[in-house]
């Protein structure tokens, strides 16, 4: 689960950056970026983390 803790932190930072620099992507596009970097990650967990972190920050993604 440590992998997902550090992933959650990275996703949060990346969402902050994306929100400041460009229009939000879809959850699937963002998840694809992480899964390409580490195919051992679970897609559903990655998408859930993205949704949770976006909600925490008030970032609208679809």
C-alpha positions in Angstrom: 0.0 0.0 0.0 3.0 2.3 0.3 3.1 2.5 -3.5 -0.4 4.0 -3.4 0.4 6.4 -0.6 3.3 8.0 -2.6 1.1 7.7 -5.7 -1.7 9.7 -4.0 0.8 12.4 -3.1 2.1 12.5 -6.7 -1.4 12.6 -8.2 -2.3 15.5 -5.9 0.7 17.5 -6.9 0.1 16.7 -10.6 -3.6 17.7 -10.3 -2.5 21.0 -8.8 -0.1 21.6 -11.7 -2.7 20.6 -14.3 -5.3 22.8 -12.8 -3.0 25.8 -13.0 -1.6 25.2 -16.5 -4.3 23.6 -18.6 -7.9 22.5 -18.7 -8.6 19.3 -16.8 -8.3 16.1 -18.6 -10.6 13.1 -18.1 -10.0 10.7 -15.3 -9.2 8.0 -17.9 -6.5 10.1 -19.6 -4.8 11.0 -16.3 -5.0 7.3 -15.2 -3.5 6.2 -18.5 -0.5 8.4 -17.9 0.2 6.7 -14.5 -0.5 3.2 -15.9 1.9 3.7 -18.8 4.6 4.6 -16.2 3.8 1.7 -14.0 1.6 -1.1 -15.6 1.6 -3.0 -12.3 -0.8 -0.4 -10.8 -4.5 -1.2 -10.5 -6.6 1.0 -12.8 -9.6 1.2 -10.5 -7.5 2.2 -7.5 -5.7 4.9 -9.6 -9.0 6.3 -10.9 -10.4 6.4 -7.4 -7.4 8.2 -6.1 -7.6 10.7 -8.9 -11.3 11.3 -8.2 -10.7 11.7 -4.4 -7.8 14.1 -4.9 -9.6 16.2 -7.5 -12.7 16.4 -5.2 -10.4 17.5 -2.2 -9.1 20.3 -4.4 -12.4 21.3 -6.0 -11.0 20.4 -9.5 -13.7 19.4 -12.0 -12.6 16.5 -14.1 -14.7 14.1 -16.0 
